[in-house]
Amino acid sequence: MSGSDRMPAEWEPHAATWLTWPHCEDTWPGRLEEVLPAFLTMIRALSGSETLYVNTLDDDHREIVRAILANEGIPTGVNNAVLLLVLPTDDEWIRDYGALFIESEIGLIATDWEFNAWGRKYDRIEINNQVPAAMAEIIGASHRSFPMVLEGGAIDANGLGACLTTESCLLNPNRNPGLSRDDIVEFLHRGLGINDVIWLGAGIVGDDTDGHVDDVARFVGPSTVAAAVEEDITVANYEALADNLKRVRAHGMKDGSTLEIVELPMPAPLFHQDQRLPASYLNFYVANEVVLLPVFGDPNDDIARERLQGCFPTRQVVEIEARVLVWGFGSCHCLTQQVPRITGLRV
């Protein structure tokens, strides 16, 4: 790594957004077709401002997807914003198994981290681990591998060398049992140019990733963090989110400043067959002209939209109905991966 290597913030200009077309029956058992309306809304919102790469399983699957999009009035192909790729995957959560892109003095680098299906909870490993190298080849980026398990949803960067993460995920022995906290910090520095790790505690109840930070706290500016807050003391997330908020408030940045905080509420608890689902407004995605906000038919939807719109006044906040998406234990941010805009890319 050179001193100029850095992971751009999500709100910096994108060349593209990468998605995987919903296909894994394991993700949404019996409800795969119900996911498509939300996914199509995401595609419509994103395609107006940047190229979309959409992974499909094979040639036949690509043509099925092409027909679905054509029926929705969404053109595909090299002269359009939506490009359908044959790039097999084990599931849809490209945020976690896809390449994490950094900017360097040699151009864009696709960093490739080990993926073990969130602590080997699922049999979705072998194909997904081949995806980052393929992404690099498709867009003409350099490729760099690191021998550490890391999912994209486990970190959130401000573009200036700081990142948010959780101890419950990154220090979990089901990820990197042979690495210490210092070892992990060093890998984040070497691989992503991170020089200031802001350690939060735990994630939210129902999150099968052991507490990804993209459900609890996100940078919305170089020194501003949006943080999830649970106001009901009787709800299971109350203590963990209060502790995370306290940690963000106490963190001193490298320049001696403290972080500004925008509090986002939590929706009321959602369940599926007695299983608590990880519904959170923090799983938003920031694109060039829009911000995709998961909503849950909850009174707090409006509060979350208003506060997030205040964080990104030049972008349109687009609500994505996420009550079906979150059955798969993720939503907008988990389904997307940004490609920063760098001169010389084939995007």
Backbone hydrogen bonds, N-H to C=O, Kabsch-Sander energy under -0.5 kcal/mol:
donor,donor_aa,acceptor,acceptor_aa,energy
5,D,2,S,-1.6
6,R,103,E,-2.3
7,M,192,L,-0.8
10,E,157,A,-0.6
12,E,9,A,-1.5
15,A,339,V,-3.5
16,A,339,V,-1.5
17,T,51,T,-2.3
18,W,337,Q,-2.9
19,L,53,Y,-2.9
21,W,55,N,-2.3
25,E,23,H,-0.7
27,T,24,C,-1.1
28,W,24,C,-1.1
31,R,28,W,-2.6
32,L,28,W,-0.5
34,E,31,R,-0.5
35,V,31,R,-0.7
35,V,32,L,-1.1
36,L,32,L,-0.5
36,L,33,E,-0.9
38,A,35,V,-0.5
39,F,35,V,-2.0
40,L,36,L,-3.1
41,T,37,P,-2.0
42,M,38,A,-2.0
43,I,39,F,-2.2
44,R,40,L,-2.6
45,A,41,T,-2.2
46,L,42,M,-2.5
47,S,43,I,-2.6
48,G,44,R,-0.5
49,S,46,L,-2.0
50,E,46,L,-1.2
51,T,15,A,-1.2
52,L,81,A,-3.7
53,Y,17,T,-2.5
54,V,52,L,-0.5
54,V,83,L,-2.6
55,N,19,L,-2.8
55,N,53,Y,-0.5
56,T,85,L,-2.3
62,R,58,D,-2.5
63,E,59,D,-1.9
64,I,60,D,-1.8
65,V,61,H,-2.5
66,R,62,R,-2.6
67,A,63,E,-2.0
68,I,64,I,-2.0
69,L,65,V,-2.6
70,A,66,R,-2.5
71,N,67,A,-2.2
72,E,68,I,-1.0
73,G,70,A,-1.6
74,I,69,L,-3.1
77,G,82,V,-2.1
80,N,77,G,-2.0
82,V,75,P,-0.5
83,L,52,L,-3.3
83,L,81,A,-0.6
84,L,82,V,-0.5
85,L,54,V,-2.8
85,L,83,L,-0.5
87,L,56,T,-2.1
87,L,85,L,-1.0
94,I,92,E,-2.3
95,R,334,C,-1.9
96,D,93,W,-1.7
97,Y,93,W,-1.1
98,G,94,I,-2.1
100,L,111,T,-2.1
101,F,99,A,-0.6
102,I,109,I,-2.5
103,E,6,R,-3.1
104,S,107,G,-2.1
107,G,104,S,-1.7
109,I,102,I,-2.6
110,A,142,S,-3.4
111,T,100,L,-2.5
111,T,109,I,-0.9
112,D,144,R,-2.9
113,W,111,T,-0.5
114,E,146,F,-0.7
114,E,148,M,-1.7
120,R,116,N,-3.1
121,K,117,A,-2.2
122,Y,117,A,-0.7
124,R,122,Y,-1.1
129,N,125,I,-2.0
130,Q,127,I,-2.0
131,V,128,N,-1.3
134,A,130,Q,-1.2
135,M,131,V,-2.5
136,A,132,P,-2.2
137,E,133,A,-2.0
138,I,134,A,-2.3
139,I,135,M,-1.7
140,G,136,A,-0.9
141,A,136,A,-2.3
142,S,108,L,-2.2
144,R,110,A,-2.1
146,F,112,D,-2.5
148,M,146,F,-1.9
150,L,114,E,-1.8
152,G,95,R,-0.7
154,A,151,E,-1.7
155,I,152,G,-1.2
156,D,164,L,-1.3
158,N,162,A,-2.0
163,C,196,D,-2.4
164,L,156,D,-2.6
165,T,198,I,-2.0
167,E,200,L,-2.3
168,S,201,G,-2.4
170,L,166,T,-2.0
171,L,167,E,-1.5
172,N,169,C,-1.5
175,R,172,N,-2.0
176,N,172,N,-1.0
179,L,176,N,-2.1
184,I,180,S,-2.2
185,V,181,R,-2.4
186,E,182,D,-2.2
187,F,183,D,-2.2
188,L,184,I,-2.4
189,H,185,V,-1.9
190,R,186,E,-2.9
191,G,187,F,-3.1
192,L,188,L,-1.9
193,G,189,H,-1.4
194,I,188,L,-1.7
195,N,161,G,-3.1
196,D,161,G,-1.5
198,I,163,C,-3.3
198,I,196,D,-0.6
199,W,197,V,-0.8
200,L,165,T,-3.0
200,L,198,I,-0.7
207,D,204,I,-1.6
208,D,206,G,-0.7
210,D,207,D,-1.2
214,D,153,G,-1.7
215,D,212,H,-1.3
216,V,213,V,-1.9
217,A,213,V,-2.7
218,R,226,A,-2.6
220,V,224,T,-2.6
221,G,224,T,-1.1
224,T,221,G,-1.2
225,V,260,E,-2.8
226,A,218,R,-3.3
227,A,225,V,-0.5
227,A,262,V,-2.5
228,A,216,V,-3.0
229,V,264,L,-2.4
231,E,229,V,-0.6
233,I,231,E,-0.8
235,V,232,D,-1.8
238,Y,235,V,-2.0
241,L,237,N,-2.5
242,A,238,Y,-2.2
243,D,239,E,-2.3
244,N,240,A,-2.2
245,L,241,L,-2.3
246,K,242,A,-2.0
247,R,243,D,-2.1
248,V,244,N,-2.3
249,R,245,L,-2.3
250,A,246,K,-1.7
251,H,247,R,-1.0
251,H,248,V,-0.7
253,M,251,H,-0.5
253,M,257,S,-3.2
256,G,253,M,-2.2
259,L,251,H,-0.7
260,E,223,S,-2.9
262,V,225,V,-2.7
263,E,261,I,-0.5
264,L,227,A,-2.9
266,M,229,V,-0.7
272,H,275,Q,-2.1
275,Q,272,H,-1.8
276,R,274,D,-0.6
277,L,270,L,-2.8
279,A,277,L,-2.0
283,N,280,S,-1.0
285,Y,292,L,-1.9
287,A,285,Y,-0.6
287,A,290,V,-2.9
291,V,316,Q,-2.4
292,L,285,Y,-2.7
293,L,291,V,-0.6
293,L,318,V,-2.8
295,V,320,I,-2.6
301,D,298,D,-2.2
302,D,299,P,-0.7
303,I,299,P,-0.6
304,A,300,N,-2.7
305,R,301,D,-2.4
306,E,302,D,-2.3
307,R,303,I,-2.4
308,L,304,A,-2.4
309,Q,305,R,-2.5
310,G,306,E,-1.6
311,C,307,R,-0.9
312,F,308,L,-1.3
315,R,312,F,-1.7
316,Q,289,E,-2.4
317,V,315,R,-0.5
318,V,291,V,-3.0
318,V,316,Q,-0.6
319,E,317,V,-0.5
320,I,293,L,-3.0
321,E,319,E,-0.5
322,A,295,V,-2.9
326,V,322,A,-2.7
327,W,324,V,-1.4
328,G,325,L,-2.1
329,F,326,V,-1.8
330,G,325,L,-0.6
333,H,283,N,-2.0
335,L,331,S,-1.5
336,T,333,H,-1.3
337,Q,18,W,-1.1
339,V,16,A,-2.8
341,R,13,P,-2.3
342,I,340,P,-0.7
345,L,342,I,-1.4
346,R,139,I,-2.0
347,V,345,L,-1.2
